[in-house]
Each structure stands twice: as structure tokens, then as C-alpha cells.
Amino acid sequence: MTVALWGGAFGGCASAPEATVATPDRQQAGRSLCGWEEVDQTAPRLTIGADGKASQVASGGYTVVLTAAGEVPFGAIRQALEPLASSLVRAKVIIDGRWLLPMTYPYRPPVSLPQPDRLAVQTVGTRRLTRSVGAPADRFADLRLAGDRVQLHVEHGGPSVTLPVAKLAQRLRETEPAVGTVALRVSDETAFEHFVTVLIAAACYDRKPGEEPHEVILD
């Protein structure tokens, strides 16, 4: 996968990004995770049952709200999303039946590329990372999820590590400078519940309820 992030190449000595402070209109009583979006009952919803069967969602929309039974393998989710690939930009995942966490879908409409002499290219894990040269960009991390184990490779962070999904948030909190953007690849056999654990960890590891999530790019 090639990831394009427009901004500047990350510098190892750059200061860690600060968490966005929640504003009163974004704080919601009882919210258990970062972000501020609540489920809109009128939004197109892709629901996948324990049998792997998915509800029908019309193609052409840019956003879909996704929910699935905890035991559903991620391969069923990938298959259900595939017909929407030509237009889908965001997949918003329902957490605890009420809250949403957004992910950037990989089949985004193409963006205008910067001029070749303004590109900074490097490899993070097995990913080719391309940025335009300019302002400092978020530090990037590559996540590979298989079952209840996740492999983490951080830009300028040395060799990758593999750890239980429950330990990911703590590991990210201990990483300095902090990670701002994550690309996530999930094996087809991984249960949806493990995917949700990793999504929350990547988006919210240093964010409080009401604060802006980190960007997670679904690979």
C-alpha cells in the first residue's frame, strides 16, 4: 500500500502533537471514547450479522456507518464494503451502539499530487510513504492486525513489535514523539471485536471523550 500524506516529512526531533481540547458543544455526557459524533439513525448503515450476511447499502455515497457482530470475521466486512469502493471515503464504526469513530477508506478519489521535486518518500514497515515537502506532518505508524495480536511499526521508531491488542494503547502512549496517523491492515480471519479494540486504541490512545480522534486509514 502506498500512503500519501500532504504536509511535510516528519522530523525525528519534531515536538509531539498536542491533543485537541474538547469544546463544550463536543462534550457528551457518558461518552466512553474520543470524538464527538453520535449515531445518526438516518445515515446509510451497513450491518453485518453473526452469519456474515450484510444489509444492502446503495453505492454512490461517500460515508457509511458500519456495525457488525463481534465474532464476524473481517473478511466478511471487507467483502461487504467492496461494492462501495468507487465512492466510499469514510467508514464510521459504531462503538457501544451509540458512538462513532471514523476511518478513511483506502479507495479515496485521487487527489492532485505535488510536483516531483516537492516529494519526500520513505518506507515505514512495508509501506511506501509519500509526503509533500512543507510544514511538519504527523508521525506515521503501520499496524497489522491478525487475530488478537497486532504488529506495530512506527516511523523512525526502530524495529516493529508484536503485542496483544489490549496492550496497543499503552504502547502508543509510551511512544515519543507521538503518533498522529495510522494505517491499519486487518487479516480476513480477525474477529470484528479485535478490530474495534485496535481502532479505539489507534484513534484515542491519548485523546479524551470529545477530543478529535487520530486519523486511521483502513488498508
C-alpha positions, 0 to 999 in steps of 0.5 A: 500500500502506498500512503500519501500524506500532504504536509511535510516529512516528519522530523525525528526531533519534531515536538509531539502533537498536542491533543485537541481540547474538547469544546463544550458543544463536543462534550457528551455526557457518558461518552466512553471514547474520543470524538464527538459524533453520535449515531445518526439513525438516518445515515446509510448503515451497513450491518453485518450479522453473526452469519456474515450476511450484510444489509444492502447499502446503495453505492454512490455515497461517500460515508457509511456507518458500519456495525457488525457482530463481534465474532464476524470475521473481517473478511466478511466486512471487507467483502461487504464494503467492496461494492462501495469502493468507487465512492466510499471515503469514510467508514464510521464504526459504531462503538457501544451502539451509540458512538462513532469513530471514523476511518478513511477508506483506502479507495479515496478519489485521487487527489492532485499530487505535488510536483516531483521535486516537492516529494519526500518518500520513505518506507515505514514497515512495508509501506511506501510513504509519500509526503509533500515537502512543507510544514511538519506532518504527523508521525506515521505508524503501520499496524497489522492486525491478525487475530488478537495480536497486532504488529506495530511499526512506527516511523523512525521508531526502530524495529516493529513489535508484536503485542496483544491488542489490549496492550496497543494503547499503552504502547502508543502512549509510551511512544515519543514523539507521538503518533498522529496517523495510522494505517491499519491492515486487518487479516480476513480471519480477525474477529470484528471485536479485535478490530474495534479494540485496535481502532479505539486504541489507534484513534484515542490512545491519548485523546479524551471523550470529545477530543478529535480522534487520530486519523486511521486509514483502513488498508 
